[in-house]
Amino acid sequence: MTLRVVRIAALLLAFAGAHALGAQDLQATIDATPAGGTLRLAPGVHAGPVVISRPIVIDGSSGATIDGGGIGTVLTIRASGTAVRGLRIVNSGNLHDQTDAAIRVEGDGNVIENNLMENVLFGIVLQQANGNVVRANHIRSRHRDPADRGDAVRLWYSFGNRIADNDIADARDISLISSQRNRITGNTVRNGRTGLHMIFAGRTLIKGNTFSYNSGGIFALNSEGLIIRDNRILHATSASGSGIGLKETSSALIEGNDIVHCGVGILADSPTHPVNRIVIIDNHIAHCLTGIVFYGEKGGHIVHRNRFEHNLSHAVTGGFGDALANDWYGNYWDDYGGFDRNHDGVGDTPYELYAYADRIWMGEPKAKFFNDTPLMKLIDFLEHLAPFSAPDLILRDPAPRAHRR
């Protein structure tokens, strides 16, 4: 064989390897991989959809892509103990009612890591799947209105999973539905609807995530026993946007979060039981329209050692219930006007926040459009100078921090 023929043969082999391996061929290759074995996919495009039905490792780190061709879910895992890593997965179907996704997991103890998912409706769907790890994936949905996208990661009736260190953008939410005891840590979520959306998803740890430029940050409904710690929630400025929102949720700890430039920093109703408090401690809440909003009149919030800076309104309580029903203590307020004569770091007089002209927009939400306008500032000044009626006390912090730390 001449050198010219050898070169032509090599080029033909490379050309064949760069083209799509048919879905039937890829499925047959997966089915032929023994339980416990490793399938290292060749570089190039492989056609899906495909199903994994036994515990194997699929490694696409050589440059393998699975293309779903716009039909259904690209890769479905119906096994436990499987690992999928290093793949590029593209072009799922477009049906919301079928939750067409890059990867669907219907087993336990699987690992999905270091994959790139693009132009898919949903990213990763865990359905009645427990103890899985979803780590360090790059997930993008389709470029359309956020409400029409699929969730980047969706858990339905799935427990004890770890969702960690994923890079998510241009998707809808991370959503947990009837899924408890999960860990959501170290993820970056931006340009979506709600960074993290939870319904009946109690006993969940949310730690060290960054949510930015979403319509809302973290929202939980009927989710008891949450720990929300050390997250950064930035630029959630939609009309309904809140950094952290809790509805019918008790026994929650909100600690050490940086909440900046949101419509509302923290939004929470009263705990459903007087013993199950909502504890808000050591957070930084700044540059928000309203720092904290408590709606309902039952109190039940413990608010200690937080830092409130440059908010149009630091706090609002709905219904003007008992201002002392919430426990405010040791917070820093940038508009505190007292002194610290003994230099112990604690203000000599309590910090008290009253509603003057604020009562206009609290009672008539549409009037909030005029908040911070010269007219409202004038009315507020006149109310402070010579109130027409006794102002409503919103909160009293008996030991405010006198200095920013």
Secondary structure, DSSP 8 states (H G I E B T S, - for coil): --HHHHHHHHHHHHHHHHS-B-HHHHHHHHHHS-TT-EEE--SEEEE--EEE-S--EEE-TTTEEEE-TTSS-SEEE-SSS-EEES-EEE-----TTTT-EEEEE-SSS-EEES-EEES-SEEEEEES--S-EEES-EEE--SS-GGGS--SEEEES--S-EEES-EEESS--EEEES--S-EEES-EEESSSEEEEEES--S-EEES-EEESSSEEEEEES--S-EEES-EEE---STT-EEEEEES--SEEEES-EEES-SEEEEEE--SSTTS-EEEES-EEES-SEEEEEESSS--EEEES-EEES-SEEEEEGGG--GGGSEEES-EETT-----TT-SSB-SS-EEEEESTHHHHHHSGGGGGGTTSHHHHHHHHHHHHS-SS--EEEEEESS-BSS--
